[in-house]
Amino acid sequence: MDTRWFTRDVAELRLWRCVGVVAWSALATFSAALAYFTTLDFFGGSSDGRSRVFTALAYALLQLPASAATALCARASSSDFIPNGERDGCGVVKGERIGERFATAMMRDGATIGALVGAFACSGSMACSLTARSTAARSLAGTFTVNERDPAFAAQFGCVLGVLTAIYLWTKDGFIVAFPTIQRPRALRLKRSFLPSARVGLIRSLHACAAHVVVVITSRYVAQLSAKSSRGLLFGSASCWGAGALASTSWVLAILCAEFVHTERYEFRPQSLAQGPKVASEPLMAALNYFEIPFVQHLAYLDLCYVAESGGRGRRQLIYGDTPDAAWSVAISNALAPLMMISRAVNKAMDRTMLAALRDTDADAAQRISEKYVQMNMPKPKFKHESAQTQQAWNALRQSEALSADVATRELHAVVKSFGQLAVWGARASSSLAVAARKEDVRGNARVINPTLSAIVRAQLIALLACRTIIEQGSPPVRTSSGFTSSDLALSSKANSLVAQRDRLVNSVLYFLGITATNRNTANGAVTPAFTPAVATARRLCDTVELALGALIEEYGVVEIKAMLRESERFGPPEFGTPNELFEALETIARDLA
């Protein structure tokens, strides 16, 4: 496959989006610095004759190392979706390999971590020193914030703030950007981000003040490295909060700029149908598996969803085609792959959970199973008399994962977190293409070539059952801390009592404040607490799949969809659930639409 056009577009995409992140970050940093120095000037904090505009511009230039580090380290997911090319009975790529290069694991590399910490520490040190030099000591603002007397002290604080911020982003997956549900203009999103970013920056600045006190004490009495503050240790560190808030706000704005620059839809070229649908669709289909740059992969799924839903760019010739080389098989297989990944991960996690329950009830049986898997995972030398098939089977057993509930739940978290958005777009794209196939598929490829329409219905129902399992297992019971719920009030014989009226009033106030009975509970009450972090994404995916299946039912009818589901039984047992559960879920959606 010739991917020269595709490689060129990917290089251009990566370069221009990094440049865009730096440019928008510089604009946001300049605006925040101009507002900060204007406030200082209002309180008489400007002691020299330099213009506030040039000071803010110099401040924005000093933040370029941190902005560049943000642009290079920002990622679309916590792991890479790498389909290995193998397909199951339905024709869907298995994609069993889960990316081990998490964003945090990538940054744990020595060189990358050193560059990241150095960039933030350098920007923080120079920016805080500039802020101190631009604040007059004999002013109201200079009394409470670091001023021109303490530029070296402010520089040390900025260095501590940069290191602390880099460690925080490294441990909390801070460089993993989220794809917005609504694509607003950049200027509007930047305008809405200033106040939340300032709040986060202030909080991180106060944390850095406490850490700076410890660093100063250590450096003064151990290495004698810190500068002397004219106002003492504690007050000098506390006075750095303003400069730290400005620097942290700049870094938060840089990450937000990376989000709304990197997550904008990109049309993969070429899209000309002059050389046939296969050549025209190669860049987009290859980008769906281009895991080296996760943004490209995510944007390719978004682009596929756009083509499938809008019908633009020659959808009929591109996907269905009037010739045998149409991209139907590859498009549907890639669209359903994230859904199947989540279903298989839930299935594996439930198997491990059942083993854990078996261990609690029947320790002897669990011990026998565990010993069996331990023996299979022990290294075994290769003997000359063994056949290649025997050695291959033994290597497969060695590589099989230990039967651990913790390992399976961590894998489930990684899969749902990384592929949840891809699964949402894939469900929408596959459903839209299946609905449009009724009129545009003149050759009948959708009913003949795997994955067929029956495979789409089967994969979406399996994903729906898997998401419902995550919600059921990970959601705590609805129980308020005061011991009453709305259902208890409805069933109570004393519903008109003063106590019941008080309870209704409290519940109404809590509901108005957004504090419901569910989110006031922790995961301790859940059936499987390890599933709780994946519940929010599972709910969103569950709603999307239900809408996608509803569109299929409205277009083809319940009877024909059931026939497709029965036809899919020839592919073997489902990856999750049973055939009866699939039919029950389908009938439930059909009743809701009736």
MOZIGI-V25415 format. One record per pair of residues at least 24 apart in sequence whose ideal C-beta (glycine too) atoms are under 6 Angstrom apart, sorted by sequence separation. I is the first residue (numbers start at 0). J is the second residue. If there is no record, write none. Layout:
I_J / I_J
This chain:
77_101 / 212_236 / 77_102 / 128_153 / 211_236 / 29_55 / 32_58 / 127_153 / 128_154 / 429_455 / 74_102 / 208_236 / 127_156 / 208_237 / 372_401 / 29_59 / 124_154 / 127_157 / 372_402 / 28_59 / 208_240 / 484_516 / 557_589 / 124_157 / 261_294 / 265_298 / 25_59 / 28_62 / 123_157 / 124_158 / 267_302 / 204_240 / 207_243 / 123_160 / 264_301 / 280_317 / 479_516 / 552_589 / 120_158 / 123_161 / 279_317 / 204_243 / 477_516 / 549_588 / 204_244 / 276_316 / 477_517 / 548_588 / 552_592 / 120_161 / 272_313 / 276_317 / 24_66 / 119_161 / 120_162 / 270_312 / 201_244 / 204_247 / 549_592 / 163_207 / 200_244 / 203_247 / 272_316 / 276_320 / 21_66 / 119_164 / 284_329 / 475_520 / 21_67 / 116_162 / 119_165 / 280_326 / 287_333 / 68_115 / 160_207 / 163_210 / 200_247 / 277_324 / 159_207 / 200_248 / 354_402 / 476_524 / 21_70 / 116_165 / 275_324 / 276_325 / 355_404 / 475_524 / 20_70 / 68_118 / 115_165 / 276_326 / 475_525 / 159_210 / 197_248 / 200_251 / 159_211 / 196_248 / 199_251 / 352_404 / 473_525 / 17_70 / 65_118 / 351_404 / 64_118 / 65_119 / 472_526 / 156_211 / 159_214 / 196_251 / 472_527 / 196_252 / 351_407 / 64_121 / 65_122 / 473_530 / 64_122 / 472_530 / 473_531 / 348_407 / 62_122 / 347_407 / 348_408 / 474_534 / 469_530 / 473_534 / 106_169 / 192_255 / 348_411 / 61_125 / 469_533 / 470_534 / 61_126 / 103_169 / 344_410 / 344_411 / 470_537 / 58_126 / 469_537 / 102_172 / 155_225 / 344_414 / 58_129 / 188_259 / 466_537 / 102_174 / 102_175 / 341_414 / 152_226 / 185_259 / 340_414 / 466_540 / 151_226 / 466_541 / 152_228 / 340_418 / 54_133 / 149_228 / 148_229 / 176_257 / 337_418 / 341_422 / 463_544 / 176_258 / 462_544 / 152_235 / 156_239 / 160_243 / 178_262 / 337_421 / 338_422 / 176_261 / 337_422 / 459_544 / 153_239 / 160_246 / 164_250 / 338_425 / 337_425 / 459_547 / 46_135 / 153_242 / 459_548 / 44_134 / 44_135 / 334_425 / 145_238 / 44_138 / 144_238 / 145_239 / 334_428 / 335_429 / 39_134 / 43_138 / 77_172 / 334_429 / 44_140 / 42_139 / 44_141 / 144_241 / 145_242 / 42_140 / 77_175 / 331_429 / 74_174 / 39_140 / 73_174 / 74_175 / 72_174 / 73_176 / 456_560 / 456_563 / 456_564 / 453_563 / 457_567 / 465_575 / 452_563 / 464_575 / 130_242 / 461_573 / 464_576 / 453_566 / 461_574 / 453_567 / 461_575 / 127_242 / 434_550 / 464_580 / 327_444 / 419_536 / 423_540 / 426_543 / 430_547 / 332_450 / 415_533 / 422_540 / 426_544 / 433_551 / 127_246 / 331_450 / 339_458 / 342_461 / 126_246 / 304_424 / 319_439 / 328_448 / 338_458 / 342_462 / 345_465 / 412_532 / 423_543 / 430_550 / 434_554 / 300_421 / 307_428 / 319_440 / 327_448 / 408_529 / 412_533 / 415_536 / 419_540 / 426_547 / 430_551 / 460_581 / 463_584 / 123_246 / 301_424 / 304_427 / 308_431 / 335_458 / 342_465 / 345_468 / 300_424 / 304_428 / 307_431 / 315_439 / 338_462 / 341_465 / 460_584 / 303_428 / 307_432 / 27_189 / 352_527 / 69_253 / 73_257 / 65_250 / 69_254 / 62_249 / 66_253 / 69_257 / 82_288 / 81_290 / 35_245 / 79_290 / 31_248 / 76_293 / 75_293 / 74_293 / 75_294 / 28_249 / 75_297 / 27_252 / 346_574 / 24_253 / 346_575 / 343_574 / 24_256 / 342_574 / 23_256 / 342_575 / 20_256 / 20_257 / 20_260 / 92_332 / 19_260 / 91_332 / 90_332 / 94_336 / 178_420 / 16_260 / 91_335 / 92_336 / 16_261 / 94_340 / 91_339 / 12_265 / 82_336 / 8_268 / 4_269 / 5_282 / 4_282 / 13_292 / 5_285 / 0_281 / 2_285 / 9_295 / 78_413 / 80_418 / 77_416 / 78_417 / 77_417 / 76_417 / 90_449 / 91_450 / 90_450 / 89_450 / 89_454 / 89_570 / 88_570 / 88_571
